[in-house]
Amino acid sequence: MLTLKEKLYLLQLLKKEKRKRFWSFKKTDPVHQQLTEKLEQMIRNEQVNKAHL
């Protein structure tokens, strides 16, 4: 399991990579988008769960 801090860091890296590819006009893999969405969902879930505890 990853900690919330690790998840946020990975999400930041994925978004940074997407920005780099945008300016070089290279298409990102579909897996990149899926990972980004999953990480965002995991972070939201963890933040909601912490708020309810």
PLY file of the C-alpha trace (Angstrom):
ply
format ascii 1.0
element vertex 53
property float x
property float y
property float z
element edge 52
property int vertex1
property int vertex2
end_header
0.00 0.00 0.00
1.09 3.51 -0.74
0.74 6.36 1.69
-1.24 9.45 0.78
1.98 11.42 0.38
3.35 8.82 -2.05
0.14 8.82 -4.08
0.18 12.60 -4.34
3.80 12.51 -5.46
3.11 9.89 -8.15
0.15 11.89 -9.41
2.34 14.98 -9.59
4.94 13.06 -11.61
2.32 11.72 -14.01
0.91 15.19 -14.63
4.40 16.59 -15.13
5.15 13.89 -17.69
1.94 14.66 -19.55
2.90 18.35 -19.77
6.30 17.41 -21.16
4.75 15.20 -23.81
2.21 17.86 -24.73
4.93 20.30 -25.75
6.80 17.67 -27.70
3.53 16.57 -29.37
3.98 12.95 -28.39
0.87 11.04 -27.51
0.71 9.53 -24.02
-0.22 5.91 -23.54
-3.82 5.15 -22.54
-2.35 3.52 -19.44
-1.03 6.94 -18.40
-4.55 8.36 -18.31
-5.91 5.29 -16.50
-3.19 5.51 -13.84
-3.85 9.19 -13.35
-7.59 8.60 -12.90
-7.04 5.70 -10.48
-4.58 7.68 -8.39
-6.97 10.65 -8.24
-9.77 8.32 -7.12
-7.57 6.66 -4.49
-6.53 10.05 -3.12
-10.12 11.28 -2.96
-11.24 8.10 -1.19
-8.44 8.31 1.33
-9.15 11.97 2.08
-12.87 11.27 2.56
-12.16 8.30 4.80
-9.78 10.34 6.95
-12.41 13.06 7.34
-14.95 10.52 8.62
-12.65 8.92 11.18
0 1
1 2
2 3
3 4
4 5
5 6
6 7
7 8
8 9
9 10
10 11
11 12
12 13
13 14
14 15
15 16
16 17
17 18
18 19
19 20
20 21
21 22
22 23
23 24
24 25
25 26
26 27
27 28
28 29
29 30
30 31
31 32
32 33
33 34
34 35
35 36
36 37
37 38
38 39
39 40
40 41
41 42
42 43
43 44
44 45
45 46
46 47
47 48
48 49
49 50
50 51
51 52
